[in-house]
């Protein structure tokens, strides 16, 4: 596979098979064809290459990841790249080992976590979920207005009632008159929202399958329409937005119940 496929996936729509592991070139020390992070012939750490996390591990841009395999690869690379192992080598090699090891740790932490992995792939697709949230927060601080959160349509009535209950519970506790019945209602509401959150995780898994199927089709040389890629991407964005809203709601309920 061409080296260009080891660059940012965004420029290719991420519908490729397995990216080249950071691109293989000759080892700077022995001249042999080296692995991406270290030379398999002489063991020397190689200069870091600017690749994304999927390419670093030589993984396809898919969301169903074999976690045990990823973990084995992580520990195998750690045995070659850890700074302590390269402590007696030249200053240049030590710096390369430090950079490679740091990138390895970041890549592993991101790809082993289902949500972080999804958000990272979406960032490669040009979707900055965290940046959107940051922008909204900064705008709220600048204007002095309360940061607005878009309530998922299916939760409008429930959230309105729940917010009223939480506000009432806060006032009761502030006045030293807690309402046990209201607290039980909030506990029941929390269980209900937690069930919705779990259902969203199942929905996200189905969306992964849709995305991975598109990647597989592209890998077989089949034509994948841009509208299909965007539809699969936007579905995951929608699910994550709803999940984030529910997580914030669950946090608010917990704060009321624990205060």
C-alpha positions as CSV (number, residue, x, y, z in Angstrom):
1,X,0.0,0.0,0.0
2,X,1.3,3.4,-0.9
3,X,3.0,5.6,1.8
4,X,0.4,8.3,1.3
5,X,-2.1,6.0,3.0
6,X,-0.1,6.3,6.2
7,X,-0.7,10.1,6.3
8,X,-3.8,11.6,7.8
9,X,-6.9,9.6,7.0
10,X,-9.0,12.7,6.5
11,X,-7.5,13.3,3.1
12,X,-8.6,9.9,1.9
13,X,-12.0,9.7,3.6
14,X,-10.6,7.0,5.8
15,X,-12.1,4.3,3.6
16,X,-8.8,2.3,3.1
17,X,-7.9,-1.1,4.3
18,X,-4.8,-1.4,6.5
19,X,-2.5,1.7,6.5
20,X,1.2,1.1,6.2
21,X,2.8,1.1,9.6
22,X,4.2,4.7,9.4
23,X,5.9,3.9,6.2
24,X,9.0,1.6,6.0
25,X,12.3,3.0,5.0
26,X,15.9,2.0,5.4
27,X,17.4,2.0,8.9
28,X,19.6,5.0,9.6
29,X,22.1,2.8,11.3
30,X,22.5,-0.5,9.4
31,X,20.7,0.4,6.2
32,X,18.3,-2.6,6.4
33,X,14.6,-2.2,5.7
34,X,13.3,-1.2,9.1
35,X,10.0,-1.4,10.9
36,X,8.2,1.9,11.5
37,X,9.3,2.5,15.1
38,X,12.6,0.4,15.3
39,X,14.8,-1.6,13.0
40,X,14.1,-5.3,13.1
41,X,17.6,-6.1,12.1
42,X,19.8,-4.1,14.5
43,X,17.1,-3.0,17.0
44,X,17.8,0.8,16.7
45,X,15.0,3.2,17.4
46,X,14.0,5.1,14.4
47,X,13.1,8.8,13.9
48,X,9.4,9.4,14.6
49,X,7.1,9.6,11.6
50,X,4.0,11.9,11.6
51,X,1.2,9.3,11.5
52,X,-2.2,9.0,13.1
53,X,-2.8,6.4,15.9
54,X,-4.4,3.8,13.6
55,X,-1.4,3.9,11.2
56,X,1.0,3.8,14.2
57,X,-0.4,0.3,15.1
58,X,-0.9,-0.7,11.4
59,X,-4.7,-0.9,12.0
60,X,-7.4,-0.3,9.5
61,X,-9.6,2.7,10.0
62,X,-12.3,0.5,11.7
63,X,-14.0,0.8,15.0
64,X,-14.3,-2.8,16.0
65,X,-10.8,-3.4,17.4
66,X,-9.4,-6.6,18.9
67,X,-8.4,-5.2,22.2
68,X,-6.3,-8.2,23.3
69,X,-4.3,-8.0,20.0
70,X,-3.9,-4.2,20.5
71,X,-2.6,-4.8,24.0
72,X,-0.1,-7.4,22.9
73,X,1.2,-5.1,20.2
74,X,1.5,-2.3,22.7
75,X,3.6,-4.3,25.1
76,X,5.8,-5.6,22.2
77,X,6.5,-2.1,21.0
78,X,7.0,-0.9,24.6
79,X,9.9,-3.4,25.0
80,X,11.7,-1.7,22.2
81,X,10.7,2.0,22.6
82,X,10.6,2.6,26.4
83,X,13.1,5.4,27.3
84,X,14.6,3.4,30.2
85,X,15.5,0.6,27.7
86,X,17.3,3.1,25.5
87,X,18.9,5.1,28.4
88,X,22.5,4.1,27.4
89,X,22.1,5.0,23.7
90,X,23.0,8.2,22.1
91,X,21.2,11.4,23.0
92,X,19.6,11.5,19.6
93,X,18.2,7.9,20.0
94,X,17.1,8.6,23.5
95,X,15.0,11.6,22.2
96,X,13.6,9.5,19.5
97,X,12.7,6.7,22.0
98,X,11.0,9.3,24.2
99,X,8.9,10.7,21.3
100,X,8.0,7.3,20.0
101,X,7.1,6.0,23.4
102,X,4.9,9.0,24.1
103,X,3.1,8.6,20.8
104,X,2.7,4.9,21.5
105,X,1.1,5.6,24.9
106,X,-1.3,8.2,23.5
107,X,-2.3,5.9,20.7
108,X,-2.9,3.0,23.0
109,X,-4.9,4.9,25.5
110,X,-7.1,6.3,22.7
111,X,-7.7,3.2,20.7
112,X,-8.4,0.8,23.6
113,X,-11.2,3.1,24.8
114,X,-14.4,2.7,22.7
115,X,-15.6,6.2,23.0
116,X,-12.2,7.8,22.7
117,X,-11.5,5.6,19.6
118,X,-14.8,6.8,18.0
119,X,-14.2,10.4,18.8
120,X,-10.6,10.2,17.4
121,X,-11.7,8.6,14.1
122,X,-14.4,11.4,13.8
123,X,-11.6,14.0,14.4
124,X,-9.8,12.4,11.5
125,X,-13.0,12.9,9.6
126,X,-13.0,16.6,10.4
127,X,-15.5,16.4,13.2
128,X,-14.3,18.2,16.4
129,X,-16.8,17.2,19.1
130,X,-14.6,18.6,21.9
131,X,-13.9,21.7,20.0
132,X,-17.6,22.3,19.4
133,X,-18.2,22.1,23.2
134,X,-15.2,24.3,23.9
135,X,-16.5,26.9,21.5
136,X,-19.9,26.9,23.1
137,X,-18.3,27.2,26.6
138,X,-16.1,30.2,25.5
139,X,-19.1,31.9,23.9
140,X,-21.1,31.5,27.2
141,X,-18.3,33.0,29.2
142,X,-17.9,35.9,26.8
143,X,-21.6,36.8,26.7
144,X,-22.4,35.9,30.3
145,X,-25.2,33.7,29.1
146,X,-25.9,30.1,30.2
147,X,-24.3,27.6,27.9
148,X,-27.1,26.0,25.9
149,X,-27.4,22.3,25.4
150,X,-29.6,20.9,22.7
151,X,-32.0,18.4,24.3
152,X,-32.4,15.3,22.2
153,X,-36.0,15.4,20.8
154,X,-37.1,12.2,22.4
155,X,-36.2,13.5,25.9
156,X,-37.8,16.9,25.8
157,X,-40.7,16.2,28.1
158,X,-38.8,13.9,30.4
159,X,-35.9,16.4,30.8
160,X,-38.3,19.3,31.5
161,X,-39.9,17.4,34.3
162,X,-36.6,16.1,35.6
163,X,-35.1,19.6,35.7
164,X,-38.1,20.8,37.7
165,X,-37.6,17.9,40.2
166,X,-33.9,18.6,40.6
167,X,-34.5,22.3,41.1
168,X,-37.2,21.5,43.8
169,X,-34.8,19.0,45.5
170,X,-32.0,21.6,45.6
171,X,-34.4,24.2,47.2
172,X,-35.6,21.6,49.7
173,X,-32.1,20.7,50.8
174,X,-31.1,24.4,50.9
175,X,-33.9,25.0,53.3
176,X,-33.1,21.9,55.3
177,X,-36.3,20.1,54.4
178,X,-35.3,17.2,52.1
179,X,-38.2,15.3,50.4
180,X,-37.6,11.6,50.6
181,X,-40.3,10.9,48.1
182,X,-38.8,13.3,45.6
183,X,-35.4,11.8,46.1
184,X,-36.8,8.3,45.3
185,X,-38.3,9.8,42.1
186,X,-34.9,11.1,41.2
187,X,-33.3,7.8,41.8
188,X,-35.9,6.1,39.6
189,X,-35.3,8.7,36.9
190,X,-31.6,8.1,37.1
191,X,-32.1,4.3,36.5
192,X,-34.3,5.2,33.6
193,X,-31.7,7.5,32.1
194,X,-28.9,5.0,32.7
195,X,-30.9,2.4,30.7
196,X,-31.2,4.9,27.9
197,X,-27.5,5.5,28.0
198,X,-26.8,1.7,27.8
199,X,-29.2,1.5,24.8
200,X,-27.2,4.2,23.1
201,X,-24.0,2.2,23.5
202,X,-25.7,-0.7,21.7
203,X,-26.8,1.8,19.0
204,X,-23.2,3.0,18.7
205,X,-22.0,-0.6,18.2
206,X,-24.4,-1.0,15.3
207,X,-23.1,2.3,13.8
208,X,-19.6,0.9,14.1
209,X,-20.6,-2.1,12.1
210,X,-22.0,0.1,9.4
211,X,-18.8,2.1,9.2
212,X,-16.6,-1.0,9.2
213,X,-18.7,-2.5,6.4
214,X,-17.9,0.6,4.3
215,X,-14.2,0.2,5.0
216,X,-14.4,-3.5,4.1
217,X,-16.2,-2.6,0.8
218,X,-13.5,0.0,0.0
219,X,-10.8,-2.6,0.8
220,X,-12.3,-5.0,-1.7
221,X,-12.1,-2.3,-4.4
222,X,-15.9,-1.6,-4.4
223,X,-17.2,1.9,-4.9
224,X,-18.3,3.6,-1.7
225,X,-20.5,6.7,-2.2
226,X,-19.5,9.8,-0.3
227,X,-23.0,10.2,0.9
228,X,-22.9,6.8,2.5
229,X,-19.7,7.7,4.3
230,X,-21.1,10.9,5.5
231,X,-24.3,9.3,6.6
232,X,-22.4,6.7,8.7
233,X,-20.2,9.4,10.2
234,X,-23.1,11.7,11.0
235,X,-25.0,8.8,12.7
236,X,-22.0,8.3,15.1
237,X,-21.9,12.1,15.8
238,X,-25.6,12.1,16.7
239,X,-25.2,9.1,19.0
240,X,-22.2,10.6,20.8
241,X,-24.0,13.9,21.2
242,X,-27.0,12.2,22.8
243,X,-24.7,10.1,24.9
244,X,-22.8,13.1,26.2
245,X,-26.1,14.8,27.0
246,X,-27.3,11.8,29.0
247,X,-23.9,11.6,30.8
248,X,-24.2,15.3,31.8
249,X,-27.8,14.7,33.0
250,X,-26.7,11.7,35.1
251,X,-24.0,13.8,36.6
252,X,-26.5,16.5,37.5
253,X,-28.8,13.9,39.2
254,X,-25.9,12.5,41.2
255,X,-24.9,16.0,42.4
256,X,-28.4,16.6,43.6
257,X,-28.7,13.3,45.3
258,X,-25.3,13.5,47.0
259,X,-25.4,17.1,48.1
